[in-house]
Amino acid sequence: MVAAGFYGYSFWAPLIIKSLTGLSNFEIGLVLSAISAVTIVGMLLNSYHSDHTGERTIHIAVPLFAMAVGLVGCALLRQPVLAIIALAFVPLGHCASYGPFWSMPTQFLTGPAAAAGIALVTMIANIGGFAGPALIGVMKTQTGTHAGAFLLLGGLAVIASFLALTVGPAQARNSEQTPKAAAS
């Protein structure tokens, strides 16, 4: 789900920024470089904090929700600077969720099951990597704007954020029940 939004951003961000601002290709490159620099810092800080606290689900859900806000904001905001700031939340949220997300499969799976689980997630993400940019292209051709596709992709990111939250409570219940069962 979220890979579709991120790859959609990756393919279409330069054209969206150009349509919003009329900047030159070089200036668009500078804007995207600044967004990437902020994304790197956000990714490192979120991963560090997740490792420091040992908490994963919130460190996945909150960035994915920020990604959703970025997609929706870019779709709805008409002021170019605000739309670009919103657009910057897409890679920031997506990439900040990476570290905590990829640390989770080994908490639940080991050996061949972990390898298969990681492969499945990667395969689904690759499908999203095709679907996101294609969806934006088709909808932009039909409507003349990226807004509808970004709203849809933002909705998918919200769903992913809530799905991430469902992993934590079940994990906590299972770990709480295990010591009690062993003590009985």
C-alpha positions as CSV (number, residue, x, y, z in Angstrom):
1,M,0.0,0.0,0.0
2,V,2.5,2.6,1.1
3,A,5.0,1.6,-1.6
4,A,2.5,2.7,-4.2
5,G,2.4,6.2,-2.7
6,F,6.1,6.4,-2.3
7,Y,6.9,5.3,-5.8
8,G,4.2,7.5,-7.1
9,Y,5.9,10.4,-5.3
10,S,9.3,9.3,-6.7
11,F,8.2,9.3,-10.3
12,W,5.9,12.3,-10.3
13,A,7.4,14.7,-7.7
14,P,9.5,16.6,-10.2
15,L,6.6,17.2,-12.5
16,I,4.3,18.2,-9.7
17,I,6.8,20.7,-8.3
18,K,7.3,22.1,-11.8
19,S,3.5,22.5,-12.3
20,L,3.2,24.1,-8.9
21,T,6.1,26.5,-9.2
22,G,7.5,26.8,-12.8
23,L,11.0,26.3,-11.4
24,S,13.8,25.2,-13.7
25,N,15.0,21.6,-13.7
26,F,18.0,22.5,-11.6
27,E,15.9,24.3,-9.0
28,I,13.6,21.3,-8.8
29,G,16.6,19.2,-8.2
30,L,17.6,21.4,-5.4
31,V,14.1,21.2,-3.8
32,L,14.2,17.4,-4.1
33,S,17.7,17.3,-2.6
34,A,16.5,19.4,0.4
35,I,13.5,17.0,0.8
36,S,15.9,14.0,0.6
37,A,18.2,15.5,3.2
38,V,15.3,16.1,5.6
39,T,14.1,12.5,4.9
40,I,17.5,11.1,5.8
41,V,17.5,12.9,9.1
42,G,13.9,11.8,9.9
43,M,14.7,8.2,9.0
44,L,17.7,8.2,11.3
45,L,16.0,9.9,14.2
46,N,12.9,7.7,14.1
47,S,14.9,4.5,13.8
48,Y,17.2,5.6,16.7
49,H,14.2,6.4,18.9
50,S,12.5,3.1,18.0
51,D,15.6,1.2,18.9
52,H,16.1,3.2,22.1
53,T,12.5,2.6,23.3
54,G,12.1,-0.8,21.9
55,E,8.7,0.3,20.5
56,R,8.0,-0.5,16.8
57,T,4.3,0.0,16.0
58,I,4.0,3.7,16.8
59,H,7.3,4.3,15.0
60,I,5.7,2.8,11.9
61,A,2.2,4.1,12.2
62,V,3.0,7.8,12.9
63,P,5.3,8.2,9.9
64,L,2.9,6.4,7.6
65,F,0.2,8.8,8.9
66,A,2.5,11.7,8.1
67,M,2.9,10.2,4.6
68,A,-0.9,10.2,4.2
69,V,-1.1,13.8,5.4
70,G,1.6,14.7,2.8
71,L,-0.3,13.0,0.0
72,V,-3.6,14.5,0.9
73,G,-2.1,17.9,1.6
74,C,-0.3,18.0,-1.8
75,A,-3.6,17.1,-3.4
76,L,-5.7,19.8,-1.7
77,L,-3.3,22.7,-1.0
78,R,-3.2,25.3,-3.7
79,Q,-0.4,27.5,-2.3
80,P,2.8,26.1,-4.0
81,V,5.1,26.3,-0.9
82,L,2.5,24.6,1.3
83,A,1.9,21.9,-1.3
84,I,5.6,21.2,-1.6
85,I,6.0,21.1,2.2
86,A,3.1,18.6,2.2
87,L,4.8,16.7,-0.6
88,A,8.0,16.4,1.5
89,F,6.0,14.4,4.1
90,V,5.6,11.6,1.6
91,P,9.2,10.3,1.5
92,L,9.8,11.5,5.1
93,G,7.0,9.3,6.4
94,H,7.6,6.4,4.2
95,C,11.4,6.2,4.8
96,A,11.1,6.9,8.5
97,S,9.0,3.8,8.9
98,Y,11.6,1.6,7.2
99,G,13.9,0.8,10.2
100,P,11.2,-0.1,12.6
101,F,9.2,-2.0,10.0
102,W,12.0,-4.2,8.8
103,S,13.1,-5.0,12.3
104,M,9.7,-6.6,13.0
105,P,9.6,-9.8,10.8
106,T,12.3,-11.4,12.9
107,Q,10.3,-10.7,16.0
108,F,7.6,-13.0,14.7
109,L,9.3,-15.3,12.3
110,T,12.6,-17.3,12.2
111,G,14.5,-19.3,9.6
112,P,12.7,-20.1,6.3
113,A,9.5,-18.5,7.5
114,A,11.3,-15.2,8.0
115,A,12.8,-15.4,4.6
116,A,9.5,-16.2,3.0
117,G,7.7,-13.4,4.9
118,I,10.3,-10.8,3.9
119,A,10.1,-12.0,0.3
120,L,6.3,-11.7,0.3
121,V,6.4,-8.2,1.7
122,T,9.1,-7.2,-0.9
123,M,7.0,-8.7,-3.7
124,I,3.9,-6.8,-2.6
125,A,5.9,-3.6,-2.4
126,N,7.2,-4.2,-5.9
127,I,3.6,-4.5,-7.2
128,G,2.9,-1.2,-5.4
129,G,6.0,0.3,-7.1
130,F,4.4,-0.3,-10.4
131,A,0.8,0.5,-9.4
132,G,1.4,3.8,-7.7
133,P,3.1,5.7,-10.6
134,A,0.7,4.0,-13.1
135,L,-2.3,5.0,-11.1
136,I,-1.2,8.6,-10.9
137,G,-0.5,8.7,-14.7
138,V,-3.9,7.2,-15.6
139,M,-5.8,9.5,-13.3
140,K,-3.8,12.6,-14.3
141,T,-4.5,11.8,-18.0
142,Q,-8.2,11.4,-17.3
143,T,-8.7,14.3,-14.9
144,G,-5.8,16.7,-15.7
145,T,-4.5,16.6,-12.1
146,H,-2.7,14.4,-9.7
147,A,-5.1,15.3,-6.9
148,G,-7.5,12.3,-7.1
149,A,-4.7,9.7,-7.2
150,F,-2.9,11.4,-4.3
151,L,-6.1,11.3,-2.3
152,L,-6.5,7.6,-3.0
153,L,-2.9,6.9,-2.2
154,G,-3.2,9.0,1.0
155,G,-6.2,6.9,2.0
156,L,-4.1,3.7,1.5
157,A,-1.4,5.2,3.7
158,V,-4.0,5.9,6.4
159,I,-5.1,2.3,6.2
160,A,-1.5,1.1,6.4
161,S,-1.0,3.3,9.5
162,F,-4.0,1.8,11.3
163,L,-2.9,-1.7,10.2
164,A,0.5,-1.1,11.8
165,L,-1.2,-0.2,15.1
166,T,-3.0,-3.6,15.1
167,V,0.3,-5.5,15.3
168,G,1.4,-4.0,18.6
169,P,-1.5,-4.9,20.9
170,A,-1.6,-8.5,19.8
171,Q,2.1,-8.8,20.3
172,A,1.9,-7.3,23.7
173,R,-1.0,-9.6,24.7
174,N,1.0,-12.7,23.5
175,S,4.1,-11.7,25.4
176,E,2.0,-11.0,28.6
177,Q,0.2,-14.3,28.3
178,T,3.3,-16.4,27.8
179,P,4.9,-15.7,31.3
180,K,1.5,-16.2,33.1
181,A,1.0,-19.5,31.3
182,A,4.5,-20.7,32.2
183,A,4.0,-19.7,35.8
184,S,0.7,-21.8,36.1
